């Protein structure tokens, strides 16, 4: 079954007796593959000799590639296993932390643990009440139709939708001119917009960590932590089919109810700061890979054409910033404690109750918004 994922995967990662082997199958954008491999090496350093041998096919693009609709009837139990950054209700990809947790040198974004602390400090620079009373978004609008629609919500001489939208110039970005995209200095608006691109966007954790109330435009994809977030508790939902009016309504309501907005913003930020510490990220990786490895019905072997990778060789390869990020995200050594104990999965009743609560909270916002726009 693992072999069946070859045509869709960008790389194959095999772990045999604690040693990591890598085979590149297709071209990968930027250094996504490099930093994910680096992350797996850190996991093995943190919890040595605790994982079984592994044989992983990894997809490094934006969209999930294993569709539920392709597996039904007699084929339902033969799903192609492939690891990826996000999933959706219509896909079956195995969701794994994205590369940026260990750094994104092309955008000069630090590894997550350092950036998380920078964002926490950045939140204290401007009190919420002193922040600009608009919704803020800065990014690349050329990676999805919904982002093109978002551009129409920008403040103009004729319309004030309560939003300030900035088109990030990737041409300047590639020249290294990134001072204006320092994420820790962007916690200056009362509201921040999250909107998907081709699929899920890596920016979600950065936006939620800002103490500003996050406005999430109807997401269709999720990464490994976002399904625990609740509308009107951790963020404010924005209707993608009526986006500008929805943003305007949220901003108007928020500016009239500063206490509630600050509570929502802080709840989202607290979730990111506490739940998304690197120890928790590594523990998620551990339990996911441990469970996956135990399902393999064969002993993995090193594929022909693979290259062994280790901490020392990877740490010394690549441009200077890439090496800097690797060293700053390097774990100091084996953990003093074991991985956290994985709680049992939700029973059907509890899961249904949670999903109903999430749906009801979103519907409450929709009803309020509809009454405001009459």
C-alpha positions in Angstrom: 0.0 0.0 0.0 2.8 2.4 0.8 4.3 1.9 -2.7 1.0 2.9 -4.2 1.5 6.4 -2.9 4.7 6.9 -5.0 3.1 8.7 -7.9 1.5 11.3 -5.5 4.4 11.8 -3.1 7.3 14.3 -3.2 9.6 12.2 -1.0 10.0 9.0 0.8 11.4 8.8 4.3 12.4 5.5 5.8 13.6 5.0 9.4 15.5 1.8 10.1 17.1 1.1 13.5 16.9 4.8 14.3 18.7 5.9 11.1 16.9 8.1 8.6 17.0 7.6 4.8 15.5 10.0 2.3 14.6 9.7 -1.4 13.3 12.6 -3.4 10.6 11.6 -5.8 9.6 15.0 -7.2 10.6 18.7 -7.2 9.5 20.4 -3.9 8.8 24.1 -3.5 11.5 25.9 -1.6 12.8 23.9 1.4 9.7 22.3 2.7 11.1 18.8 2.4 14.4 19.7 4.0 12.9 21.2 7.1 10.4 18.4 7.5 13.2 15.9 7.4 15.1 18.1 9.9 12.0 17.9 12.2 11.9 14.2 12.1 15.6 14.0 13.0 14.8 16.3 16.0 12.0 13.9 17.1 14.4 10.9 16.9 16.9 12.9 19.0 14.3 13.9 21.5 12.9 10.3 21.9 15.7 8.0 20.8 14.9 4.3 20.3 11.2 4.8 21.0 9.8 4.7 17.5 9.4 1.6 15.4 10.9 1.4 11.9 9.0 3.6 9.4 8.3 3.8 5.7 6.6 7.1 4.9 5.4 8.7 1.7 5.2 12.5 2.1 3.4 15.1 0.0 4.7 18.6 0.3 2.2 20.6 -1.8 -0.8 22.6 -0.5 -3.8 20.5 -1.3 -4.7 17.0 0.1 -4.3 14.4 -2.6 -6.1 11.3 -1.3 -9.8 11.7 -1.9 -12.5 9.8 0.0 -14.5 9.5 -3.2 -11.9 7.2 -4.7 -12.4 4.7 -1.9 -15.7 2.9 -1.5 -17.1 -0.6 -1.4 -14.5 -3.3 -1.6 -11.8 -0.6 -2.0 -12.7 1.2 1.3 -10.0 -0.5 3.4 -7.2 0.0 0.9 -6.6 3.7 1.3 -3.2 4.9 0.0 -1.3 6.2 3.1 0.3 9.5 2.5 1.5 12.2 4.9 0.6 15.8 4.3 0.2 19.2 5.9 -3.6 19.4 5.9 -6.8 17.5 5.4 -10.4 18.2 4.7 -13.8 16.5 5.1 -13.4 15.0 1.6 -9.8 13.7 1.9 -7.9 11.0 3.7 -4.3 12.4 3.9 -2.5 11.8 7.2 -2.0 15.3 8.7 1.5 16.1 9.8 3.1 19.4 11.1 4.3 21.7 8.4 7.9 22.6 7.6 7.7 26.1 9.2 7.8 24.8 12.7 11.6 24.4 12.1 11.9 27.6 10.0 11.1 29.2 6.7 14.3 30.8 5.5 12.8 31.9 2.1 10.5 34.3 4.1 13.0 34.8 6.9 10.4 33.4 9.3 12.1 32.0 12.4 11.5 28.4 13.8 8.2 28.3 15.7 9.6 28.2 19.3 11.6 31.4 18.8 8.8 33.1 16.8 6.2 32.1 19.4 8.1 33.9 22.0 8.6 36.9 19.7 4.8 37.0 19.1 4.1 36.8 22.8 6.4 39.8 23.4 4.9 41.6 20.3 1.4 41.4 21.8 2.5 43.6 24.7 3.8 46.4 22.5 0.3 47.8 21.7 -2.7 47.4 23.9 -5.8 46.1 22.1 -7.7 49.4 22.8 -4.9 51.3 21.2 -4.7 49.1 18.1 -6.0 50.2 14.7 -9.7 49.5 14.7 -9.6 47.6 11.4 -9.1 44.1 10.2 -5.7 43.4 8.8 -4.4 41.0 6.1 -1.1 40.8 4.3 -0.2 38.1 1.9 -0.1 36.7 -1.6 -3.6 37.1 -3.3 -2.6 35.1 -6.3 -3.0 31.7 -4.8 -6.7 31.3 -4.8 -9.9 32.9 -6.1 -11.2 33.6 -2.6 -8.1 35.8 -1.9 -8.8 37.8 -5.0 -12.3 38.4 -3.6 -10.7 39.6 -0.4 -8.9 42.4 -2.3 -12.4 43.9 -3.0 -12.9 44.4 0.8 -10.0 46.8 1.1 -10.5 50.4 2.3 -11.1 52.8 -0.6 -12.3 56.4 -1.0 -15.7 54.9 -1.9 -16.1 52.0 0.5 -15.1 51.3 4.0 -15.5 47.6 4.7 -13.4 47.8 7.9 -10.5 46.0 6.3 -6.9 47.0 5.4 -5.6 44.5 2.8 -2.0 44.4 1.6 -0.7 42.6 -1.4 2.7 41.1 -0.5 5.0 41.7 -3.4 6.9 38.4 -3.9 9.3 40.0 -6.3 10.6 42.2 -3.5 10.3 39.3 -1.1 12.7 37.2 -3.1 15.2 40.0 -2.9 15.2 39.6 0.8 13.3 42.8 1.6 11.3 41.4 4.5 11.5 44.1 7.2 7.8 45.0 6.6 6.8 41.3 7.1 8.2 40.9 10.6 5.3 38.9 12.1 6.0 40.0 15.7 5.5 43.6 14.6 2.1 43.0 12.9 0.1 42.7 16.1 -1.1 46.3 15.7 -4.7 45.9 14.5 -7.7 44.9 16.6 -8.6 42.2 14.0 -6.6 39.9 11.8 -7.9 38.0 8.8 -7.1 34.4 8.0 -8.0 33.2 4.5 -7.0 30.1 2.7 -4.9 30.1 -0.5 -4.8 27.1 -2.7 -5.7 25.2 0.5 -4.8 25.6 4.2 -2.3 28.3 4.8 0.7 28.1 7.1 -0.1 31.6 8.3 -3.0 30.5 10.6 -0.9 30.0 13.7 0.8 33.3 13.3 -2.5 35.1 12.9 -4.2 33.4 15.9 -1.2 34.2 18.1 -1.6 38.0 18.0 -4.2 38.7 20.7 -6.3 40.4 18.0 -9.6 38.7 17.3 -9.0 36.4 14.3 -11.5 36.6 11.5 -11.5 33.2 9.8 -13.0 33.2 6.3 -14.9 29.9 5.9 -12.1 27.3 6.0 -12.3 24.2 4.0 -9.1 22.6 5.2 -7.5 21.9 8.6 -4.1 21.2 9.9 -3.3 19.0 12.9 -4.5 21.4 15.6 -7.2 23.7 14.2 -10.2 21.4 14.6 -10.2 22.1 18.3 -10.9 25.8 17.7 -14.4 27.1 18.4 -16.2 30.0 16.6 -16.9 33.0 18.9 -14.7 31.4 21.5 -11.3 31.4 19.8 -12.1 33.3 16.5 -14.9 35.0 14.6 -16.3 33.2 11.5 -16.5 35.2 8.2 -18.9 34.1 5.5 -16.9 33.6 2.3 -20.0 34.2 0.1 -20.6 37.6 1.6 -17.1 38.4 2.7 -16.9 42.2 2.7 -20.2 42.7 4.6 -19.3 39.9 7.0 -16.0 41.5 7.8 -17.6 44.9 8.2 -20.2 43.5 10.5 -17.6 41.8 12.7 -15.5 44.9 12.9 -18.5 47.1 13.8 -19.6 44.6 16.4 -16.1 44.3 17.8 -15.6 48.1 18.1 -18.9 48.3 20.1 -18.0 45.3 22.3 -14.3 45.7 23.1 -14.4 43.4 26.2 -15.9 40.5 24.3 -13.5 41.0 21.4 -10.5 41.0 23.6 -11.6 37.8 25.3 -11.9 36.1 22.0 -8.6 37.4 20.8 -6.8 36.3 24.0 -8.5 32.9 24.0 -7.2 32.2 20.4 -3.8 33.5 21.3 -3.7 31.5 24.6 -4.6 28.3 22.7 -1.7 28.8 20.3 0.8 29.7 23.0 -0.1 26.8 25.3 -1.2 24.0 23.0 1.3 24.6 20.3 4.5 24.5 22.3 7.1 22.4 20.4 7.0 19.7 23.1 3.3 19.2 22.2 4.2 19.3 18.5 6.8 16.6 19.0 4.5 14.5 21.1 1.8 14.7 18.4 4.4 13.6 15.8 5.6 10.8 18.1 2.1 9.3 18.6 1.2 9.6 15.0 4.4 7.9 13.7 4.3 5.3 16.5 0.7 4.3 15.6 1.5 4.4 11.9 4.6 2.2 12.3 2.7 -0.4 14.3 0.3 -0.8 11.4 3.0 -1.7 8.9 2.8 -5.4 8.1 6.4 -5.6 6.8 9.8 -4.6 8.1 10.9 -1.4 6.3 14.1 -1.6 4.3 16.2 1.1 2.7 15.0 1.8 -0.8 17.4 1.8 -3.7 18.6 5.3 -4.4 18.0 6.6 -0.9 20.5 8.8 1.0 21.1 8.6 4.7 20.6 11.9 6.5 21.8 12.8 10.0 21.9 15.8 12.2 25.5 16.7 11.6 25.4 16.6 7.8 22.1 18.4 7.5 23.1 21.1 10.0 26.1 22.0 7.8 24.3 22.1 4.5 22.5 24.9 2.8 22.7 28.7 2.8 23.7 30.5 6.0 20.1 31.4 7.1 19.0 27.8 6.5 21.9 26.6 8.7 21.0 29.2 11.4 17.4 28.1 11.5 18.4 24.4 11.8 20.8 25.1 14.7 18.3 27.3 16.5 15.5 24.6 16.2 17.9 21.7 17.2 16.7 19.9 20.3 19.4 19.9 23.0 19.2 16.1 23.6 17.0 13.3 24.7 14.0 14.3 26.8 14.0 13.8 30.5 10.4 12.6 30.3 8.5 10.2 28.0 6.0 11.5 25.4 2.7 12.5 26.9 0.1 9.9 27.3 -2.3 9.9 24.4 -5.9 10.3 25.7 -8.5 7.8 24.3 -10.4 8.9 21.2 -13.7 10.6 21.5 -16.6 8.2 21.9 -19.3 8.9 19.2 -21.6 10.7 21.6 -18.9 13.1 22.9 -17.6 13.8 19.4 -21.1 14.5 18.1 -21.7 16.8 21.1 -18.6 18.8 20.3 -19.4 19.1 16.6 -22.9 20.2 17.4 -21.6 22.9 19.8 -19.2 24.1 17.1 -22.0 24.2 14.5 -24.4 26.0 16.9 -21.8 28.7 17.8 -21.3 29.4 14.1 -25.0 29.6 13.4 -25.4 32.1 16.3 -22.9 34.4 14.5 -24.7 33.9 11.2 -28.1 34.8 12.7 -26.7 37.9 14.4 -24.9 39.0 11.2 -28.1 38.5 9.2 -30.0 40.7 11.6 -27.4 43.4 11.4 -27.4 43.5 7.6 -31.1 43.8 7.2 
